[in-house]
Amino acid sequence: MHAQRADALATLARARAFGRRTFVGGPWASTDPEAVLPVADHVMVGEAEEAFPGIAAELERGAARPLYRIVDKPDMTHSPVPRFDLLHRDKYTSMPIQFSRGCPFQCEFCDIITIYGRRPRAKTPAQVMRELDVLRGLGWRNEVFIVDDNFIGNHHQALALSRELIAWQKLHQQPFSFYTEASIDLASRPELMDAMVEANFMYVFIGIETPSAEALKEAHKFQNLRKNNVEQVRIIQEKGLWVLAGFIVGFDSDDETIFARQLEFIDKTAIPWAMAGMLMAPPTTALFDRMKREGRLIEDSQSTSNFGLPNFRTVLPLPILLRGLCTLLAGLYQPDAFFKRSYNSLKVWQPKATQRPPNMGMAYNLRVLFSSMWQQGMRSSYRRSYWSFLSRLVSSFWRSPAKIWLGFTMLLSAHHFVLYSAVVIKHLQEECDLYEQNARGPVETTADDFVGVEAVS
């Protein structure tokens, strides 16, 4: 993916230095093949299932081309079962499977719709059951992540799968819990939410992006404008699906109030895992094309994630944007704030009797518990907040195994969010300082000039 760009290029260069043939595909190579063609022997743009047997034959004959562009979208009902047996499964906390590709919406910044199309394609429920059978046979007992970018892109297919999952779970004594990603209009589909909960979906990622109606209109994310988003999040939580979400700053219509408004929205909806980052314009997206037309695209940008400098000139002055994101991340992941939001999320979340956490065994649970108590409860900088949350968690929710499990999951996740947010904030502050240093320069600038100064990576 785009976030692994630097590592992918380094790996390809290292393989070439060893004289090894390389072949690269996937989302990043498909959207920016020119970036990998100089360092890879073969590049594939598009989806592999139907095309790769012929490509493999050309490789064997020594006749493979440097670039393959697969335009047709494969029929996913022919997709083979992944080789889960080749994975180092002990390195995973959840196992990914895919049901569908594509999304019917038209968000300006999203490359899912340009890579996979706006007409969702799906495997049959029987295919998904075969994959689950393989995982179960391999001894997998932890979470299963249905990685679809929008699980409910075709809500009829999602409902049919959820009903099949209910039957499969009952047949096998419910070996797995699930989570996935969905658009916020899930709140308008009570029958689907009920089926997901009965199938043992525990939580769902929602692309909320922003509380700003102006930004949502600008981004063509009209599905988030139909109803009140705070109320929709609450409906999903009360139906039994715990919510995590993505948030973006840096839209053209954003002003200096957006950071406080984002924090207020996230606190009000009690979303502990709030992935807040900078708007980017990935290649192939409508936003990328618009920035290029308007002369705002930074062609040589080296940004690889939503925590770096945007790859286009923003309307909001960049120092305000960078320092504002720092303020937002600090407000989200200061330990007491994070644990308070985590506790509130458990209060509003209403899991049902059918929802049960993964059964990893007592030995595993005790090992993780004691490791957490040592690493977080004794050695971390936030140990006082840790013990306070753990005490409230047990005393308030000891009768709910689902809430205890998810509460402890949030407790563990603090070691990532608290520490990593500090790293990101430091990086953003350094980028801002460097930007301002270059902006001052020997040439006199005006406020209007300041918005358009390119960042130096």
WORA-V346269 format. One record per pair of residues at least 12 apart in sequence whose C-alpha atoms are under 7 Angstrom apart, sorted by sequence separation. I is the first residue (numbers start at 1). J is the second residue. D is the distance in Angstrom with one decimal. If there is no record, write none. Layout:
I_J_D + I_J_D
//
This chain:
213_225_6.8 + 105_118_6.6 + 298_311_5.2 + 30_44_6.7 + 102_116_4.8 + 103_117_6.7 + 104_118_4.4 + 297_311_6.3 + 298_312_5.0 + 393_407_6.6 + 439_453_6.7 + 30_45_4.1 + 101_116_6.0 + 102_117_5.0 + 103_118_4.7 + 104_119_5.8 + 297_312_4.3 + 24_40_6.9 + 29_45_6.4 + 30_46_5.7 + 102_118_5.3 + 103_119_6.2 + 104_120_6.8 + 296_312_5.3 + 297_313_6.6 + 23_40_6.3 + 102_119_5.9 + 103_120_5.5 + 296_313_5.1 + 22_40_5.5 + 23_41_6.1 + 24_42_6.4 + 25_43_5.9 + 102_120_4.3 + 22_41_5.3 + 23_42_4.6 + 24_43_5.1 + 25_44_4.7 + 101_120_5.5 + 102_121_6.5 + 21_41_6.2 + 22_42_6.4 + 23_43_5.7 + 24_44_6.3 + 25_45_6.2 + 100_120_6.5 + 101_121_5.4 + 435_455_5.7 + 100_121_5.4 + 101_122_6.5 + 291_312_6.7 + 435_456_6.7 + 100_122_4.0 + 178_200_6.1 + 179_201_5.3 + 182_204_6.7 + 184_206_6.0 + 42_65_6.6 + 43_66_6.1 + 44_67_6.0 + 45_68_6.0 + 46_69_6.3 + 47_70_6.7 + 99_122_5.6 + 100_123_6.3 + 177_200_5.2 + 178_201_4.4 + 179_202_5.9 + 181_204_5.4 + 182_205_6.2 + 183_206_5.6 + 42_66_4.3 + 43_67_4.9 + 44_68_4.8 + 45_69_4.7 + 46_70_4.8 + 50_74_6.0 + 99_123_5.5 + 177_201_5.8 + 178_202_6.0 + 179_203_5.2 + 180_204_5.1 + 181_205_4.5 + 182_206_5.5 + 183_207_6.3 + 1_26_6.9 + 41_66_5.8 + 42_67_5.8 + 43_68_6.3 + 44_69_6.1 + 45_70_5.9 + 46_71_6.5 + 49_74_6.5 + 177_202_6.6 + 179_204_5.6 + 180_205_6.3 + 181_206_6.1 + 1_27_5.4 + 2_28_4.9 + 13_39_6.1 + 47_73_6.8 + 280_306_6.6 + 1_28_4.8 + 12_39_6.2 + 47_74_6.9 + 244_271_5.6 + 247_274_6.8 + 279_306_6.6 + 12_40_6.2 + 243_271_6.3 + 244_272_6.8 + 245_273_6.7 + 246_274_5.8 + 247_275_5.8 + 248_276_5.6 + 249_277_6.4 + 250_278_5.9 + 251_279_6.7 + 278_306_4.7 + 99_128_6.8 + 151_180_6.7 + 244_273_5.2 + 245_274_5.2 + 246_275_4.6 + 247_276_4.5 + 248_277_5.1 + 249_278_5.2 + 250_279_5.3 + 277_306_4.8 + 278_307_6.1 + 49_79_6.4 + 151_181_5.8 + 152_182_5.9 + 169_199_6.8 + 244_274_6.1 + 245_275_6.2 + 246_276_6.0 + 247_277_6.4 + 248_278_5.6 + 249_279_5.8 + 277_307_5.7 + 280_310_5.5 + 281_311_6.5 + 150_181_5.4 + 151_182_5.2 + 248_279_5.7 + 279_310_6.5 + 280_311_6.1 + 144_176_6.5 + 146_178_7.0 + 148_180_6.9 + 149_181_5.8 + 150_182_4.5 + 163_195_6.1 + 166_198_6.2 + 278_310_6.6 + 120_153_6.1 + 143_176_5.8 + 144_177_6.2 + 145_178_5.8 + 146_179_6.2 + 147_180_5.9 + 148_181_6.4 + 149_182_7.0 + 150_183_6.2 + 159_192_5.4 + 162_195_5.7 + 166_199_4.4 + 120_154_6.3 + 141_175_6.0 + 142_176_6.4 + 143_177_5.1 + 144_178_4.9 + 145_179_5.1 + 146_180_5.0 + 147_181_6.9 + 162_196_5.5 + 165_199_5.5 + 141_176_6.1 + 143_178_5.8 + 144_179_6.7 + 145_180_5.8 + 234_269_7.0 + 125_161_5.2 + 159_195_6.9 + 215_251_6.0 + 233_269_6.7 + 162_199_6.1 + 204_241_6.4 + 208_245_6.2 + 209_246_5.5 + 210_247_5.7 + 185_223_6.7 + 203_241_4.7 + 204_242_6.4 + 205_243_6.0 + 206_244_6.4 + 207_245_5.6 + 208_246_5.8 + 209_247_3.7 + 210_248_6.1 + 215_253_5.7 + 125_164_6.6 + 202_241_5.5 + 203_242_4.4 + 204_243_5.3 + 205_244_4.8 + 206_245_4.6 + 207_246_5.0 + 208_247_6.1 + 209_248_4.9 + 214_253_6.4 + 215_254_6.9 + 230_269_6.0 + 184_224_6.5 + 202_242_6.4 + 203_243_5.7 + 204_244_6.3 + 205_245_5.1 + 206_246_6.5 + 372_412_6.8 + 197_240_6.3 + 197_241_6.9 + 76_121_6.6 + 77_122_6.9 + 187_232_5.5 + 357_402_5.7 + 76_122_5.7 + 77_123_4.7 + 193_239_6.8 + 356_402_5.9 + 76_123_5.1 + 77_124_6.0 + 99_146_6.8 + 101_148_6.2 + 103_150_6.1 + 335_382_6.3 + 355_402_6.9 + 94_142_6.0 + 95_143_6.4 + 96_144_5.9 + 97_145_6.2 + 98_146_5.4 + 100_148_5.7 + 187_235_6.0 + 357_405_6.5 + 93_142_6.6 + 94_143_4.7 + 95_144_4.8 + 96_145_4.7 + 97_146_5.1 + 98_147_5.4 + 99_148_6.4 + 104_153_6.0 + 187_236_5.5 + 336_385_5.9 + 81_131_5.9 + 93_143_6.9 + 94_144_5.3 + 95_145_5.8 + 96_146_5.9 + 97_147_6.1 + 98_148_5.8 + 103_153_5.2 + 335_385_6.4 + 339_389_6.3 + 94_145_6.1 + 96_147_6.1 + 100_151_6.9 + 211_262_6.5 + 351_402_7.0 + 210_262_6.6 + 211_265_6.8 + 346_403_6.4 + 255_316_6.5 + 252_314_6.7 + 254_316_6.9 + 252_315_5.4 + 250_314_6.8 + 259_324_5.9 + 263_328_6.4 + 259_325_6.8 + 272_338_6.3 + 342_410_6.9 + 259_328_5.7 + 263_332_7.0 + 272_341_5.4 + 271_341_6.6 + 272_342_5.1 + 250_321_6.7 + 270_341_5.3 + 267_341_6.5 + 270_344_5.8 + 271_345_6.3 + 270_345_4.8 + 335_418_6.4 + 333_417_6.3 + 334_418_6.5 + 333_418_5.4 + 333_421_6.7 + 329_421_6.4 + 326_425_5.2 + 326_428_6.9 + 322_428_6.1 + 323_429_6.8 + 242_349_5.9 + 240_349_6.2 + 109_219_6.8 + 238_348_6.6 + 240_350_4.9 + 322_432_6.3 + 108_219_4.9 + 237_348_6.6 + 238_349_5.5 + 239_350_6.5 + 240_351_4.3 + 107_219_5.6 + 108_220_6.0 + 237_349_4.8 + 238_350_4.9 + 240_352_6.1 + 107_220_5.1 + 237_350_6.4 + 319_432_5.6 + 106_220_6.2 + 107_221_5.0 + 106_221_6.7 + 307_424_6.7 + 308_428_6.9 + 318_451_6.7 + 317_451_4.9 + 315_451_6.8 + 314_451_7.0 + 313_452_5.9 + 202_355_6.8 + 200_354_6.5 + 200_355_4.9 + 302_457_6.9 + 198_354_5.4 + 200_356_6.7 + 198_355_6.8 + 197_355_6.6 + 114_284_6.4 + 111_282_6.6 + 114_285_6.6 + 109_281_5.8 + 109_282_7.0 + 111_284_6.5 + 111_285_5.3 + 110_285_6.1 + 109_285_5.9 + 108_285_6.5 + 109_286_6.5 + 108_286_5.0 + 109_287_5.2 + 108_287_5.2 + 177_357_6.3 + 177_358_6.0 + 176_358_6.0 + 143_358_6.4 + 142_358_5.3 + 141_358_6.4 + 141_359_6.6 + 142_360_6.6 + 141_360_6.4 + 32_283_6.6 + 31_283_5.8 + 31_284_6.1 + 5_304_6.7 + 3_304_4.8 + 2_304_6.1 + 3_305_5.4
//
